[in-house]
Amino acid sequence: QVQLVESGGGLVQPGGSLRLSCAHSRSIFSIYNMYWYRQAPGKHREFLASISYRFITNYADSVKGRFTISRNNAANTLNLQMNSLKPEDTAVYYCKAEHKMTLEEYWGQGPQVTVPS
């Protein structure tokens, strides 16, 4: 069973930066594709970024150029650096792990990120 523990959420002013981290409980972190999603009140969960086990990255247009996804396989950690934050970035943020072979998925608990208008 994989557990994902997220950290780094909070309140940040518009234009500010925040870094989210997601710690993966298994030492075989390197065989998982990793994702970040978010869900704002009253909206569907939205894909933000992904990084494959081969370190190939992909971003949603809404965050491209502002957010950077990265992973540290030695530390079993996924990160999301968020810059130039806007009020519309306010949401609960989730990390997801997907086994590269079985496609089994695991989700983090979702820290809140608030950017006041």
N, C-alpha and C positions, 0 to 999 in steps of 0.2 A: 504494500500500500504506500502510495506517495503522499506526502504532506507538503503543502506549499505555505510558507509563512511570509506574509508581506509586511513591509514597514515603510515609513517615510511619508505617509500622507499628512495633511494638515491644511492650515489656512495660509494663503499667500496672496499678496497684492497683485493686481494686473501688471503684466510686464515682468513679473518675478519668475524665479526658477524653483523647481522642486525635483528631488530624485527619489524615485520609488525603487525598492529592492524586493526581491522574491527569493527566499531561501528554499531550496529543494532538499528533501530529506534523504534522497537516495544517492549513493556514491556514483551511480551510473547515470548521472545527470546528463552526460555528454551524448546519450542516445535519444534524448528527448528534443523535439521541436518545441519552442517556447513562444508564448504569445502574451500580449497585453490587450485587454478590452476595458471598456468603461460603460457604465450605465447611469444616465442622468434621470432625475425624477420624471416619471411619466413617459419615458422613452425606452426603446429596445436596447439591449446590450449591443455595443458598437465595437467592431474590430479597430484596433489602433496600429499595432505593429507586430511583426513576427521575426524570429531569428531561428533558422533551422539548425540542426545538429552540425551542419557544414558551415555555419556562420553566414548564411545567405539571409539578408534582411529585406523586409517589405513593409511599407507604410501606407496607411490611409491618407488620402489627399488632405484631410482636415488637420493632420499633424505633421505632414512632411515638411522638413526644414526647421521644425521647432522641437520635435521630440527625437531622441536617439535611443534605440534599443541596443543593449549589449549583454554579453554573458561572460561569466568567468567560470569555466569548467573546473578549475582547480578548487574553487571555493563553492561550487554548486549553487551559484547565484546568478539570477537574472536581474537586470537593471533597466530603468526607464528614466532617462534624463529629460526633463520637461522644461523648456525655456519659453520666454515670451508668452507666459500664460495669460489666458483671457477668461472672462466670466463664463463663457460657454464651455470651458474645460471643466467646470464644476461637475463632479460625478463621483460615483464609487468606482474605483479602479481594481481590476482583477487580473491576476496572472493565470495562465493556463499552461500545463505541460501535456504534450501529446507524444506517446511512445512512437518512435519512428517506424516500428514494424507492425505493432498491433493496433495503433491509432487510439489506444485507450487514453482517456482524458482525465485530468485532475485540475481542480480549480483552487485558487487561493481564496482568502476570506474577504478581501476587498476593503482597503482603507479608503476613507473619504478624502477627497481633494476639493477644497473650496476656494474659489477666486471671486471675491465680491465685486459687484458692479459699482 
